[in-house]
Amino acid sequence: MLMEEQMMGDGELPQGRSEPRQLNGVRATKGEPFVLQVLDEDVNPVIAQQLLNLSEISSGWISLFDGVTLFGWESQNPDVNWKVENGTITADVGPEGLLTTTVPFSDFELICEFRISEGGNSGLFLRSIDHPKDLQKDCIELNIAGDHPDGYTTGSFVERKRTDQVATPSTDWQTLRVSANRGHYYVDLNGVEVLTYTDTSPEARREGVIGLQQRIGKVEFRKVLLKPGPLISIFSGHDLEGWQVVPGSKGKFTVEDGCIRVQGGAGFLETQKTYQDFLLQTVVRTGVPETNSGIFLRAEAGTEQAPSNGYEVQIHNGFHDNDRNRPNNAGSGAIFRRVEARRVVANDRDWYMMTILAKGPHFAVWVDGYQVVDWVDERPANANPRKGLRLDAGHISLQGHDPTTDCEFREMRIQEF
């Protein structure tokens, strides 16, 4: 099994992929290069809203904001008037309070475009708890402030480290870019490095939610993009080392052109290792219209009698009446039989990036950078996720659903929490 840590950079292409860096395409005739196509912008809201482009999606970026709703976010203070206005997340009324992602993240790169009113004060909270009280233990606060009595202006870590140079106050749109890798942080403001910091304290945080702060004045956020990493490969691209076929499987599992290909009848291919809390990224393609497959999480070891008792992340791109908001079989990214995908983003026969996060009872899924699921399992505990909440580690399993299944998976990478 390949265990090398990998973090795809903005200029790096996945193995075997050629320019331009676009995910969606069709298989060429055997022996010819991989052919890629441009995705219809109307299919994916984050592309239509110009929050992500295909190059960023192919590099593993996801959008934490869809440009239209607060899906995937929750306010930690109901008295703050968080809302979406003119394609931005904004607030200007109420006491100090955070709007946080509903799920945590560990190591990542983050891009945030923001604008703040004159004299305003806001912040970007990293690896935070929902209600941080102690800035040394509960979060990292990346400040947004043109002026600050203690010098923690925009780009500083409040109560931790000031920027080398005080940022010029501005009411224009600005961009913060931050990298968090274990205890190491790098901050860039408007394309200029302003801070590096290493947290060596015993209570150093390694994961938590992303928070947007309302404190003084009006603040707007028009992009909040995240790229998880480093990620560890669980598929070599050459063979099925580290995987095993579940007994009794009728489906066929092969490695072709650097992909795991699943064909034929019902069956499962599962990891030998088990995983509990993690973020998984993989690139998927279905070979025929409305192919049915799935990625099972925290699954019990498969047997002929019980081949895959796990949480099923659905792979199925059918929808009703030309309406992508009406999946006809839960939709790719759904937690099957638990929650449907809110939109069918992927197309059959096209490659797409799927990002899956499982943390405790909470599950979130992005398809081509657009979040389609945000679900909490509130059922009573059960070792079998088909019957109840499973928090214990389990196998990751790829499904052959029926004789018509034809599905490919490439670049399967994971980050454990």
MOCORGI-V440114 format. One line per field, one symbol per residue. ss: DSSP state (A for helix, B for strand, O for the rest). psi: psi as a letter, one per 30 degrees, with the letter a starting at -180 (. if undefined). A space follows every 10 residues. Layout:
ss = ???
psi = ???
This chain:
ss = OOOOBBOOOO OOOOOOOOOO OOOOBBOOOO OOOOBBOOOO OOOOAAAAOO OOOAAAAAOO BBBOOOOOOO OOBBBOOOOO OOBBBOOBBB BOOOOOBBBB BOOOBOOBBB BBBBBBOOOO BBBBBBBBOO OOOOOOOOOB BBBBBOOOOO OOOOOOBOOO BOOOOOOOOO OOOBBBBBBB BOOBBBBBBO OBBBBBBBOO OOOOOOOBBB BBBBBBOOBB BBBBBBBBOO BBBOOOOOOO OOBBBOOOOO BBBBBBOOBB BBBBOOBBBB BOOOBOOBBB BBBBBBOOOO OOBBBBBBBO OOOOOOOOOO BBBBBOOOBO OOOOOOBOOO OOOOBOOOBO OOOOOOOOOO OBBBBBBBBO OBBBBBBOOB BBBBBBOOOO BOOOOOOOBO OOOBBBBBBB OOOOBBBBBB BBBBBBO
psi = kkgkkkjklf gkklkgklll ikekalklkk fllkkklkkk ffejefeegh elleeeeffg klkfkffelg kglkkfjffk hklkkhglkl kgkllklkjl lflllcklkk kkklkklkgl kaljkkhlle ikejfffflk jjkjkekkfg giakfljkge kllekkkkkk glklkkkkkj jbgkkkkkjh gkkfkkkkjg lfgkkflllk kkkkdkakkk kfkjkkjkll kkkgkffeag kflkkkkfkf lkjljkhglk kklbaklkjl kellkdklkk klkkkkflkh kkaljkkhkl kkleeieijl kjjkjkgllk hgjfgikfhe kkfljkgekl kfkjelkkgk klkkkkkjjb gkkkkkkhfk kfkjkkjgll kkfjfffakk fllllkkkkj elffkjkkkl hjkkjk.
